[in-house]
Amino acid sequence: MKQPPIDRIVITVCRNDGLWAAEEAGLFFGASPDKDIAKASAMRRARKRIEEGHACQIRISGENGFAI
């Protein structure tokens, strides 16, 4: 039996205007020259979304296999 697709929120950490930033649904937040700070901001947002009952995925530009 075919499973229904999982609707999940995707947060992407990528370069934006010369800084690293997290992006969710077209909205950039957590901008910093330090990639790790942007990743931490993305993780905080993901935890908040998970607590709200949403499935969430974080994608990091230039990295493979990042998980919380």
Backbone as a ProteinNet text record, in pm:
[ID]
protein_1_A
[PRIMARY]
MKQPPIDRIVITVCRNDGLWAAEEAGLFFGASPDKDIAKASAMRRARKRIEEGHACQIRISGENGFAI
[TERTIARY]
83.5	0	88.6	50.7	128.7	105.3	215.1	206.4	185.3	106.8	90.7	221.2	250	373.6	370.4	486.8	497.9	515.3	427.1	437.9	533.9	647.7	746.1	793.6	839.3	898.8	1046.6	1097.4	1238.8	1303.1	1406.6	1485.9	1621.9	1664.5	1790.9	1888.3	2011	2118	2201	2208.9	2277.8	2331.7	2407.7	2460.5	2349.5	2342.2	2244.8	2306	2322.8	2382.9	2517.4	2599.9	2734.5	2743.3	2631.7	2630.5	2567.6	2589.6	2517.6	2385.4	2278.3	2146.4	2063.5	1965	1868.7	1746.1	1681.9	1564.8	1453.9	1335.2	1215.6	1104.4	1054.1	943.8	971.5	1095.5	1130.9	1170.3	1162.2	1197.5	1335.3	1429.2	1563.7	1571.1	1644	1662.6	1797.2	1843.9	1968.3	2091.8	2093.8	2208.7	2332.9	2446.8	2573.5	2688	2804.3	2919.9	2970	2928.5	2969.3	2861.1	2897.8	2802.8	2744.1	2825.1	2776.8	2666.8	2673.9	2568.6	2438.1	2446.1	2325.8	2268.3	2355.7	2308.9	2238.1	2292.6	2230.2	2092.1	2081.3	1953	1851.4	1896.2	1809.4	1764.6	1854.2	1819.8	1718.8	1733.5	1635.3	1496.8	1492.3	1363.9	1304.3	1388.7	1340.1	1282.3	1350.2	1298.3	1162.4	1149	1020.9	911.5	941.8	842.9	805.3	904.9	878.9	788.5	814.9	729.6	585.7	570.1	436.7	368.3	440.7	382.6	411.7	504.7	539.4	664	669.4	792.7	884.6	1013.1	1105	1236.6	1294.3	1423	1510.9	1639.4	1736.3	1831.6	1847.9	1943.6	2054	2176.7	2292.1	2359.5	2368.9	2432.5	2578.2	2617.5	2755.4	2787.4	2689.6	2711.6	2612	2650.5	2561.5	2539.9	2416.4	2388.7	2389.9	2336.9	2328.3	2195.4	2198.6	2074.5	2075.4	1955.1	1944.4	1883.4
-117.9	0	125.1	218.5	341.1	434.6	482.8	575.6	718.2	798.2	937.5	1014.1	1111.8	1188.4	1266.4	1280	1354.9	1502.4	1584	1728.1	1781.1	1833.9	1880.4	2020.5	2087.9	2220.6	2200.4	2270	2262.3	2396.8	2393.9	2512.6	2493	2590.6	2581.2	2687.1	2644.6	2738.1	2759.3	2885.6	2917.7	3060.3	3097.1	3232.8	3326.1	3444.8	3545.6	3682.9	3760.7	3894.7	3893.2	3793.5	3785.9	3727.7	3689.2	3629.8	3491.1	3411.4	3286.2	3315.6	3254.7	3276.5	3149.4	3137.1	3028.2	3082.4	2996.1	3037	2935.8	2986.9	2902.9	2970	2903	2953	3093.1	3116.5	3244.4	3353.6	3326.9	3425.6	3392.1	3486.2	3466.6	3516.9	3444	3482.4	3428.4	3478.3	3428.5	3457.3	3568.7	3601.3	3628.8	3575.3	3591.6	3562	3623.6	3586.4	3445.1	3392.5	3259.8	3156.8	3058.2	2955.3	2879.8	2854.2	2779	2853.9	2984.8	3063.1	3052.1	3057.5	3040.6	2900.1	2798.2	2661.9	2650.1	2714	2710.5	2776.9	2886.6	2954.5	2863.4	2792.3	2698.9	2585.4	2536.4	2428.5	2475.1	2597	2650.3	2659.7	2708.6	2720.3	2581.8	2485.8	2350.4	2288	2306	2252.3	2313.3	2442.7	2510.2	2450.2	2429.1	2372.5	2229.5	2151.7	2014.6	2014.5	2105.1	2116.3	2153	2226.4	2262.7	2146.7	2035.5	1917.5	1901.5	1978.2	1969.2	1883	1812.3	1746.1	1852.8	1842.7	1948.2	1889	1950.8	1909.9	2032.6	2018.2	2126.2	2084.1	2172	2149.6	2252.2	2208.7	2297.7	2301.7	2421.1	2438	2393.6	2302.4	2256.2	2142.1	2088.5	1977.4	1866.6	1744	1628.3	1564.5	1523.6	1442.7	1513.9	1632.6	1704.7	1672.5	1632	1596.1	1649.4	1673.5	1713.3	1599.7
0	0	0	-78.9	-93.3	26.2	84.7	197.5	145.8	217.2	174.8	196.2	111.8	129.3	260.7	321.5	446.2	412.4	468.2	449.8	555.8	513.8	610.3	577.9	680	664.9	635.7	535.7	501.3	532.9	614.9	647.7	582.8	504.8	433.2	483.2	513.8	549.2	422.6	380.1	255.6	260.4	159.3	149.5	101.7	163.9	123.8	150.1	46	57	127	96.9	152	291.9	350.4	484.1	477.4	580.5	594.2	662.4	615.7	674.7	660.3	747.1	736.3	662.4	585.1	506.4	526	552.9	563	484.1	383.6	301.1	246.1	201.8	141.5	239.1	369.5	471	528.4	517	569.7	713	797.9	937.1	985	1097.3	1157	1074.9	1002.4	916.4	1000.2	954.9	1025.9	929.7	953	871.9	906	1021.8	1067.5	1033.5	954.6	912.2	1031.5	1134.2	1250.3	1325.7	1328.5	1394.8	1316.8	1184.4	1102.3	1118.8	1130.9	1152.9	1288.2	1390.5	1522.5	1519.3	1446.2	1432.2	1362.6	1260.3	1188.7	1281.8	1365.2	1457.1	1561.3	1612.2	1707.9	1643.4	1519.3	1448.7	1423.5	1384.4	1358.7	1485.7	1597.7	1724.2	1757.7	1732.6	1757.7	1669.5	1542.5	1450	1489.9	1534.7	1577	1700.2	1794.5	1913.3	1876.4	1764.8	1716.4	1644	1625.7	1562.8	1414.8	1360	1217.7	1198.4	1087.9	1047	989.8	1016.9	975.3	927.1	825.8	771	758.9	795.5	776.8	666.1	567.6	458.9	472.5	459	469.1	332.8	276.2	145.9	154.3	65.1	60.2	154	227.1	318.2	289.2	322.8	306.4	442.4	471.4	588.8	720.9	729.7	856.9	922.7	1048.5	1117.4	1259.8	1313.6	1454	1532.3
[MASK]
++++++++++++++++++++++++++++++++++++++++++++++++++++++++++++++++++++

